[in-house]
Each structure stands twice: as structure tokens, then as C-alpha cells.
Amino acid sequence: MNAYVEECRREWRRLGVPDLLAEEMATELEADLAEAEADGVAASEVLGESDPRRFAATWARERGLVSEPPPKKSRKGLWIGIAVGLVLLFIALPALALITLQSGSITTAKSQPPIQSLVLPNFVGLKACRAQRIALEAGLNVRKIRRPRCNAVVVAQRPARGTLIPYRQRKRTTLKLRLRG
């Protein structure tokens, strides 16, 4: 049992128990173990615990020689917080990206295939400036209409409506509108 007592002495030294008190406790422990051995009682019944470090720490705390160890901080809350944060991050980032894309602050270039040909729309019945604007947006050349004639109505057009104009000929095709009013 001397090894057990020596291990307790080392633990008391590690815990900071004053040397005099540690020696007193070691002497008391040796006496208790010798008395138990003389009475034929097993040392495990006297000690209660087989771990000398735990036994020494418990005895020193019971005598008030060392303070209670602070409870171990659980990291469970930290891991739960990290998990919740990651889930929110994976939910919030795509949602934020969608909102940003829909708001128009990030624009993506959508490439549309060029229109191969154009079927000329019907301009008859439209006001002159509106017909001219539609034709220009379609990529056609239009004879210039003077401002005062913007409210004039288109009564005829050349080329006729429904004419198929190939893509490469659009800039060379000039739309002529006859106006009334």
C-alpha cells in the first residue's frame, strides 16, 4: 500500500496542499491501512475508491484544503450555436442571392440568338411616330418623319405587312410610310 500512499502524496502536492498537512494526511492514511490490515479488513473497504488521485483529491476537498474544481464547461451550447449558424447561413445566402438578383443590382447578360429574319408588322392605322419607333426597335431603316406630322396616321406602307426581311438585309431595307392628316 506504500505505492498508494505515495501516489496520494504526489496528488496533494499537485493540488497545492501544504507539505505539513499532506504529510499528516499521509501518516493518517498509512495508520488506517495498517490498522485495517491488522484487523483483516481489505484495503479497498477502507479506501472506498481504487484510484489514489481521486481519493486524495476528494479527501483534500473534504478537509477544505483545496477549492472545489469549477464545473467543466459544456461545449454543447457552442456546437448547437455553430450548427444553427451554419443552417441559417445555408438558407440565408441563397435567399439573399435570389433577392439581389430579382432587385436588379446584379445583372446577368442573357445572350439571345440573333433573329434570322423579320416578318414586317402592320403599321397601317398607327400614328406616324409610334410606327417609326416600332420599326427602329426592330432594326429597320425608316424615312424620317417630321415632328409636326407625328399625329398623322399611317395609311400605307412599303414593303407591305407580312413581308419576310432576312436578317442581313434589315439595315438596307427602308420602310416607307404614307401618312394622312
KAZIVEN-V71837 format. One record per residue. N is the residue number from 1. OMEGA is omega in whole degrees, 0 to 359 (none if undefined). D_FIRST is the distance of its C-alpha to the first C-alpha in whole Angstrom. Layout:
n;omega;d_first
N;OMEGA;D_FIRST
N;OMEGA;D_FIRST
This chain:
n;omega;d_first
1;179;0
2;179;4
3;180;5
4;180;5
5;179;6
6;178;9
7;176;10
8;178;11
9;179;13
10;180;15
11;179;16
12;177;17
13;180;19
14;181;20
15;178;21
16;177;23
17;179;21
18;186;23
19;181;20
20;180;21
21;179;20
22;179;17
23;178;16
24;180;17
25;180;15
26;178;11
27;179;12
28;180;13
29;179;10
30;180;8
31;179;11
32;181;11
33;178;8
34;179;9
35;179;12
36;180;12
37;179;10
38;179;13
39;179;16
40;179;14
41;179;13
42;181;11
43;181;8
44;177;11
45;180;13
46;185;12
47;180;11
48;180;14
49;180;13
50;181;11
51;184;12
52;180;11
53;180;14
54;179;16
55;182;14
56;180;14
57;180;18
58;181;18
59;179;17
60;178;19
61;180;22
62;178;22
63;179;22
64;182;25
65;176;24
66;180;24
67;178;27
68;178;27
69;179;27
70;180;31
71;180;32
72;179;32
73;179;36
74;178;37
75;180;39
76;180;41
77;179;44
78;181;44
79;177;45
80;178;47
81;179;49
82;180;49
83;179;50
84;179;53
85;179;54
86;179;55
87;179;56
88;179;59
89;181;59
90;176;60
91;186;62
92;183;64
93;178;65
94;179;67
95;178;69
96;179;69
97;179;71
98;180;73
99;180;74
100;180;75
101;181;77
102;181;79
103;175;80
104;181;81
105;173;79
106;181;78
107;177;81
108;180;81
109;177;84
110;181;85
111;178;87
112;179;90
113;180;92
114;179;96
115;184;99
116;180;101
117;183;104
118;172;105
119;185;107
120;180;110
121;179;109
122;179;112
123;182;113
124;179;116
125;179;116
126;173;114
127;189;114
128;183;115
129;178;112
130;178;109
131;180;111
132;180;111
133;179;107
134;181;106
135;179;108
136;177;106
137;178;103
138;178;104
139;180;104
140;171;108
141;181;111
142;174;113
143;184;116
144;177;116
145;180;117
146;183;118
147;183;116
148;183;119
149;182;119
150;182;116
151;177;117
152;183;119
153;178;119
154;179;118
155;178;121
156;179;121
157;176;118
158;358;119
159;185;117
160;178;117
161;180;114
162;179;112
163;179;113
164;180;110
165;179;109
166;184;107
167;184;104
168;182;106
169;184;109
170;183;108
171;180;108
172;180;112
173;179;113
174;179;114
175;179;115
176;181;118
177;174;118
178;187;122
179;173;122
180;174;124
181;none;124
